[in-house]
Every structure is written in structure tokens, then in C-alpha cells.
């Protein structure tokens, strides 16, 4: 049997200073190895702003279509996050029940996406 070996965590201590240079003390933490803090997927807002930056909105119809796409993306991301939260924190399998609960949460919280 292959046993994994774990290294003892190494704390890093840094001095913290305020914006005015006042010494606020030290803080210690354990850096996480191989953690990529760059989002792997664009959020709906990032996608929407990319459309602005790329000049994809030439008229009102383009803007309405892109707004609809962004709202659809946002809803999917909220539903996925809710389902993943149920799966991880409540230890549920992804079933129709979790999807239904996510839809219910979205509709109750965001009025079905009609409040924008």
C-alpha cells in the first residue's frame, strides 16, 4: 500500500503596517501550495464588461441581447453554486431535488431574474 507523506506546515510571519505607516503587529499564516487564485471561469459581470471593452454593443438590440446573455449566465452560475453548496456542505448527491431547490432559491432571492 502506498502511504502519502505530509510535510509539517510552515508558517510565514509578516509585519503589518497601516496606510500611515503605523506598525500593526505581525500575522502568521500557512501559504497554500499550488493554489491558483485566477478565476477559471468568467463571471457574468466579467463577461459583460468584456463585451463593452470589445465594442460588441452597436445598438439597442445588441445591448438587450447581451444583457439577456449575461443574465442567463449569472443565473446558471448562481444555480451551479447553490447545487455545489448542497452537494459539499449538506452531502447531497446532485439530483433533481437539488436542482429544484436551487431554482426555488434563485426565484425567491432574485424574483426569477426579473429585478434588473
C-alpha positions in Angstrom: 0.0 0.0 0.0 1.3 3.4 -1.0 1.4 5.8 2.0 1.2 9.5 1.5 3.6 11.6 3.5 2.7 15.0 4.6 5.1 17.8 5.4 4.7 19.8 8.6 3.0 23.1 7.6 5.4 26.0 7.6 4.1 29.3 8.9 5.1 32.6 7.3 5.1 35.6 9.5 4.8 39.1 8.1 4.8 42.6 9.6 1.5 44.6 9.0 1.6 48.3 8.7 -1.3 50.8 8.3 -1.6 53.1 5.3 0.1 55.8 7.5 3.0 53.5 8.3 1.9 52.6 11.9 3.1 49.2 13.0 0.1 47.0 13.5 2.0 43.9 14.6 2.7 40.6 13.0 0.5 38.0 11.4 1.3 34.3 10.7 -0.3 32.1 8.1 0.3 28.9 6.2 0.6 29.6 2.5 -1.4 27.2 0.4 0.7 25.3 -2.2 -0.4 25.2 -5.9 -3.4 27.4 -5.4 -4.4 29.3 -8.5 -6.3 32.4 -7.5 -7.2 33.3 -11.1 -10.8 32.5 -11.8 -11.1 29.5 -14.1 -14.4 30.8 -15.5 -15.6 34.3 -16.2 -18.4 35.6 -14.1 -21.4 37.1 -15.9 -20.2 40.6 -14.9 -16.7 40.0 -16.3 -18.2 38.6 -19.5 -20.5 41.7 -19.8 -17.7 44.1 -19.3 -15.6 42.3 -21.8 -18.4 42.8 -24.3 -18.3 46.6 -23.6 -14.5 46.6 -23.9 -14.6 44.7 -27.2 -17.2 47.1 -28.6 -19.8 44.4 -29.2 -22.7 46.7 -28.5 -23.5 48.8 -31.5 -27.2 49.4 -31.0 -30.1 48.9 -28.5 -30.9 45.4 -29.9 -27.3 44.3 -29.3 -27.3 45.7 -25.8 -30.6 43.9 -25.0 -29.3 40.6 -26.4 -26.0 40.9 -24.5 -27.9 41.8 -21.3 -30.1 38.7 -21.7 -27.0 36.5 -22.3 -25.3 38.0 -19.1 -28.4 37.4 -17.0 -28.7 33.8 -18.2 -25.0 33.3 -17.4 -25.5 34.8 -14.0 -28.5 32.6 -13.2 -26.6 29.4 -14.3 -23.6 30.4 -12.1 -25.9 31.0 -9.1 -27.7 27.7 -9.6 -24.4 25.9 -10.0 -23.0 27.5 -6.8 -26.2 26.6 -4.9 -26.1 23.0 -6.1 -22.4 22.7 -5.3 -23.0 24.1 -1.8 -25.8 21.5 -1.2 -23.5 18.7 -2.5 -20.5 19.7 -0.5 -21.9 21.1 2.8 -25.1 19.0 3.0 -23.5 15.9 1.5 -26.3 15.5 -1.1 -25.8 13.9 -4.5 -26.7 16.1 -7.5 -30.3 15.0 -8.1 -33.4 16.7 -9.5 -34.2 17.6 -5.9 -31.0 19.7 -5.6 -31.7 21.4 -8.9 -35.3 22.1 -7.8 -34.0 23.6 -4.5 -31.5 25.8 -6.5 -34.3 27.0 -8.8 -36.5 27.8 -5.7 -33.6 29.6 -4.0 -33.0 31.7 -7.2 -36.7 32.5 -7.7 -37.2 33.5 -4.1 -34.0 35.5 -3.9 -33.9 37.2 -7.3 -37.6 37.1 -8.2 -36.8 34.8 -11.1 -34.3 37.3 -12.5 -36.9 40.0 -13.1 -35.4 42.6 -10.8 -32.8 44.0 -13.1 
